Amino acid sequence: MKKERIILTVACMAIFFEALDVSVLNMAIPQMESFFHFGVNAIQWVQTVYVLFYAGLVLLGGRLADTIGKKKVFVTGACCFVLASLAAGFSLNFTWLLICRALQGTGVALAIPAAMAVITNTFTEPVERNRAFGVFGATAGIGFATGLATGGLISNYLGWQWVFFINVPVIGSAIILAMIYIPADEKPAVKPEHNLLSAILITGLMMLAAWLIHDLGNITHHYMQYGLWLLLFLAAGIFFIRRERVHPSPLVDLRLFRLHGVITGNIGAVMLGSIFLSYIFMLTLYLQQDLHFTSSQAGLLLFPFSILSGIVSKFILPHLFRTMGVIKTGMLGNVFMGAGILFFMASYFTDYSFLFILCAAGCINSFGMAITFPCVTILAVQSVPEPQQGLASGINGTANALGGGLGLSLAGLIMQLAATRGWSSYGAALTMLVIIAVLSVVQLLVFYRKNASAAGAGVMAIHP
């Protein structure tokens, strides 16, 4: 069992730093802005390039894990992430930084679905597999929260470069452990088809969708150009779907979406990503611009909530799974996410700013992510046949990252439009996030009722 625990630790190290890398950068933005002399609007693209390259290529990563080998793809992706992190720390211009962020996204797009496939292959008993996925998903939630807590401290005392350099020794250690402990891949019986063109297409579609959303507020200035880009997006999307339907080795097996668990888990992942990354973006601005915290003070403020997140994942989440089941636990997690956004709004609109922002961080950083992320991960993969679980995990990673990138673009658009009309930018964007949180609970409730009806009729279903 010791070997299995080491393998799970290696997988968790990868997802921890992938999740941390999304959030740790936010607290370092002020230092990076001074260094590169770019404006606040560029914040979105530093994050969006990363999450959408991940979202677009993680499907290819899942396919490669299923075809050429889980260990090989994991090690390759982790090496790419380490080298890109090292190069990002030495960036001297903004363009080079964006290239490195794209390469980081590419690296984790290979490593994360391979890590999930390794877990599936290592833990064959359903109970043990669910527990392992729970730990894996909870580690991602801890990584998100820890990045917020440590990003300001690291950038303030060591320099913004170290938000990238910290990846190198830890992921480097994970690579060594993976090479030693993860079993060697079996040689495929036939030469696999990787469908690289579809991976490039979907990555381009996601980047174009993010730009179309972000630029919607300026449509009156260049509506003809915008219309042409929109037509290109629609044509490329139709071509991608038709190609996937007839390709002998589709990047996305559309038949998976006949499974209700896959649909529910991935819709939940999109919504969770859109809420959390937008929340990070606004929390960073609010703490440092409105409440006048330094980056290190903001990091110290959020640090205890990261510790609490670990406690929730370790002791509370397994109990919730045993007593409530995956679906109800997911509902509870989304309630915490929605409550956190409401507390954020109360902080902005009342005189109790500090108290309510602490409540917001507690609900989202400590409980919401630690509970919800494992639930949507389990729902998305556990009903899928084993040979396709690497692909299913890749789709789930795509859904979460796509939600983050598009949600961030939508939040930025709403804040921009609200400001031009004299409305509250924070109020408008946070209202959007509350609506998404409510819809997240509703869609899980609908799935729970369908699942209960199917179970009552004698049909095998996911444990409610």
N, C-alpha and C positions, 0 to 999 in steps of 0.2 A: 504493500500500500504506500510505502514511502516514495517509490518511483512515481506513482500516480499523483501524489501530492506535489512533487517537484514539477511534473508536467503542468499541473493546474496552476502552480505558482508562476511558471514561465508565461503561460497564456495570460494570466492576470497582470503580470508586469507589462505586457504589451498593451492591453486594453487600458490600463491605468494611465500610461504615458500618452496614449492616443487621446484619451479624454482630457487629461490634464493639459495637453498642448493646445486644446481649443480655448480653455478658460484662462490659463496662466498668462497668455499674451495680452489679455485685456488690461490688466493692472500695469503692464509695462508700456502701454500706448503713449502716455505723456512723455516718457523718456525717449521713445523711438520717434515721436513727432518732433522733438527738439533736435534729434540727431539727423534725421532725414529731411526735415523742413517740409513735411507734407501736411495737408489740412485734415480736419476732422473727418471729412467725407471719405478719406482713404481708409479709415478704420475698417469699414465694411469689407473692402476688397482684400485686406490682409487676412481676414477671417474667411471670406467667401471663397477665395481661390483655393484655400486649404480644404474646406469642407466639401466643395463641389467636385474637386478632383478626386477626393476620397469617394464621394457618392457615385461619381460616374465610373470609376475603375474598380470599385469593390466587387461589382458583379463579375468582372473578369477575374478578380482574385479568387472568388468563390469557385468559378469554373476551373481555373488552373489548379486549385486545391483538390478538386474532384478528379482531375485528369492526369496531371503530371506529378502530383504528390504533395501531401500536406506539409511535410517537413521541409522540403525543398522551397516551396513557396513562402512558408513562414520565415525561414532564414534569409531568403532573398529580400523580402519586404522589410524585415527588420534592419538589414544592412543598408538598404536604400534610405530608410528613415534616419539612421544614425549619421550617415554621410551628409544627408541634406541638412540635418540639425547642426552639424559642425560647420557646414558652409554658410548656413543662415547666420550663425553667430559672428562670422567674419564679414558679413555684408557691408559694403561701403556705399551702395546706392539702393534706392527703393525698388527698381526693376529687378535687380539681382535677388532681393529679399522675396519678391513675389514668385520668382522662379523656384527658389528654395522651398517656399511654402507649397507650391504645386508638387514638387518632388517629395516633400514630407507626406502630402496627401496620397501620392502614388504608393509610397512605402507602406503606409498603414492600410491602404486598400488591398494590398497583397497579404499583409501579415494577419489582420484581424479575422477574416473569414477562414483562413487556414488554421488559426488558433482555435476557433470555434469547432471546426471539423476535427481537430486533434482531440478536443474535449469529448466530442461525440464518439470518437473511435476508442478513447481511453476508458470512458465510463459507460459500460454497456447496460448496466441495470438501470431501469427507468427512474427509480428513486434517487440513486446516486448521481445519475446524469442531471436530473432536475436540481439537485443540491449543488452540483458543480456549476451549472449554468446560473444558478442564483448567486453564487459567489462571484462568478465572472461578471455578470451584469451589475451586481452591487459594487464591484471594484471600479467599474466605469463611473458610477455615480459618485463614488469617493474621489475619483480622479478629477471630475468636474469641480467638485467643491474644494478640493485641496488646491487646485490651480488658482482659484480665486483668492484663497487665503495666502498662498505663498508667492504669487506673482509680484505683488507690490513689494514684499520684503526683499526678494531676490533682485529685482530691478533697482531698488533704491540703494541697496548696500553693495551689490556686486556689479550692477550694470545690466542693461536690457539684454546684452548678449547671452547672459547666463540662463535666461529662460529657455534658450536653445541648448546651451552646453550641458545642462543637467541631464539631458536625454542620453548623452553619449556613454557614460560609464554604466548606467543602469541597463539600458537596452543592449549594450555590448555584453554585459554579464548574462542577460537573457539569451543572447545568441549562442554563447558558449554552452550554457546549460541545455539549450535546445539541441545542439549538435551532439551532446553526450547522451541525453535521456530520451528524447523523442525517437521512437523506433524508425528505422529506415523505411522509405517508401517502397511499395511494390511496383515493379516495372509494368506499365500499362500493356495490355495484350495487343492493342492496336494503336496506331499513331493518332493522338487526339487532335481535334480541331478547336482552336482557341477563340475564333471569331473576334479578332482584334478590331476590325472595322466597326462592329456594333458598339464596342467599348468606347471608341473614339467618338462615335455618333452620339451616344447618350451623355458623354461628358460635355460635348459641345452644346447639346440641347439644354443641359442644366445651367451651364454658364450663360447661355443666351436668355434663358428664362429669368435668371437672376437680374441680368442687365435690363430686360424689358420691364420687370417690376420696378426696379430702382429708378428707371428713367421715365416712368409713366407720368410723373409730375411735370416733366418738361416736354410733353408730347406736342403741345401747341407750337413750339419753336421749330420742330422739324418733323411734322406729322407724316410727310411723304417717306422720309428715311425710316421712321419708326414703323410705318406700315409695311415697307419692304422687308425689314428684319422680322416682323411678325409673320409675314407670309413664308419667309424662309424657315422660320421655326416650325410652322404648321406642316410645311412640305417635308421637312426633315423628320418630323415626328411620325407622319404617316408612312414614310419610307422605312423608318426604323421598325415600326410595328409589323408592316408587311414582310420585311426581311426576316424578322424573328419567327414569324409563323411558318415560313417555308424553309428556313435554314436547317441543314442536317444537325447542327450543333448550336442551337440558339443560346444567346447570352442569357436571356430571360425565358424560361419555360413558362409560357402563359397559362399552361394547364395547372400550375401550382395555385393560381388564384381562384381555382374552383374550391379550394379548401377554406372553410370559413375562418379557421385559426390563422392561416397565413394572411388573409385579408384584414382581420381584426388587429393582429399583431403589427402589421406594417402601417395601417392607418394610425394606430396608436403611436408608433415610432415617429411618423411624420409630425404628428401634433406635438409630441413631447419635445422633439428637436426644435420646432418652431417656437415653442414657449421658452425653453431653457436658454437657447442662444440669444434670443431677443432680450430676455431677462438679464443675462450677463452684460450685454451691450449697454442697456439702460442703467443697470446698477453701477457699472463702472463710471459712467458719466455723472450719475446722480451723486455718488459718494464724493467724487473729486471736484466736481464743478458746483454743485448746489450745497452740499454739506461741508465742503472745503476740507476734506480729508486729504492727507498726503497718501501716496501709494502704499507706503509702509504702514501707516495708520489703518488704511482700509484693509490691508492684509491681516494685521493683528486683530481687527474687529471680526473678520470672517473665520479666523483660524479655529476657534472653539466649535464652530458649526461643522467643520470638517471632521473633528474628533467625534462629535455626536453622530455624524453620518456613518462613521465606521462602527459605532456601537449599535446603531439601528440595523445595519447590514448583518452584523455578527450575531446579535441576540434577538432582535425583534422580528426581522424579516422571516427567518425560518419558522418562528411561532405563527406568524400570519399565514404562511403557506399551509401549515398543518391545520389550522383552525378555520380559515376562510377560503382556502383554495386560491389559485392563481388569478382568476378573473375578479373576484371580489377584492383581493389585495390590490390589483391594478386600479380598481375604482377608488379605493381609499387613497392610493398614491396621487391620483389625479385631483382628488378633493384637496389634498395638501398643496398641490401646485396652484390650484385656483385660489385657495385661501391666502397663499403667499403673495400672489399678485394683488389681491384685494388689500392686504396689509401695506404693500408698496404704495398703492393709491392713497391709502389713509396717511401714510408718511408724507406724501407730497402735498396733500390738500389740508392737513390739520397742523396744529401746533405741536404735536407729539411726534415729530419726525424721527428722532433717534429710537424711541421705543418701538414704533411700528416697523421701522426698517430692520430691527432685530427680530421681530416676529416674522417678517417676510423671509429673512435669511434662514430662520429656523425651519419654517414650513417647507421651503424649496430646497435649500442646500442640504439640510439634515435629513428630512423625511421624504419629500416629494421625489427627488431623483433616486435616492437609495431604494425606494420601494417600487417606483413605476418602471424604471429601466429594466430590471430583471424580468418583470412581468411581461412586457411587450416582447422581449427577447424569447422567453419560453413559448409564448403563444405563437410566435412566428415560425418556430422550427420544430416543435415537438410532434406535430401531426404529419410531418413530411417524411417520406421514405428515406432510409439511411443513405442510399447512393446520391441523393440530391440535397442533403442537409448542408453541405458546403455552399451550394448555390442559394439555398434558402437563407442561410446566415448572411450571405452577401447582399441579398435583396433587403434584408432587415437593416443592415448597415447603410445601404443606399437610402432607404426610407428615412432613417434618423438624420443622416447628414443632409439629405435633400430638404427635409423640413427645416433644419437649422439655417441653411443658406437662403432658402426662399422666405422663411419667416423673418430673418434679419433684413432682407431687402424690403419686405412688406412693412415691417416696423419702421424702417428708415423713411419709406415713402409716406406713411401715415403721419409721422412726426413732421416731415417737411410740409405736407399739405395743411396740417393743423396750424403750423406756425404762420403760414401765409394768410390764414383766415382769422388769426387772432385767437385761436383756441389753445388749450393746453396740449402741448406736444406729448408730454408724459401721459396725461389723462387719456388721450385718444389711443395711443399705442397700447397702454395697459388694458384698456377696455377690450381691444381686439384679443389680447392674450386671455382675458377672463372668458370670453366667448369660446375660444379654442379649448380651454380647460373644461368648460361645461359640455361641449361636444364630445370631448374625450371620454367623459363619464357616461354620456348617453350611448355612445357606440359600444362600449363595453357592456352596458346594461342590456342592450338589444342582443348582443352575442350571448350573454348569459342566459337570457330567456329562450333563445333558439336552441342553445346547448341543452338546457334543462328539458325542453320539449322533446328533443331527439333522444335524450337518455330515457325519458319516460316512455318513449315508444319502443325501447329496446335496441336503439342504435348506439354503437360505441361512440363516445364523445370525450372531449377533453374534460378532465376533472374541473368542476366549477369552483 
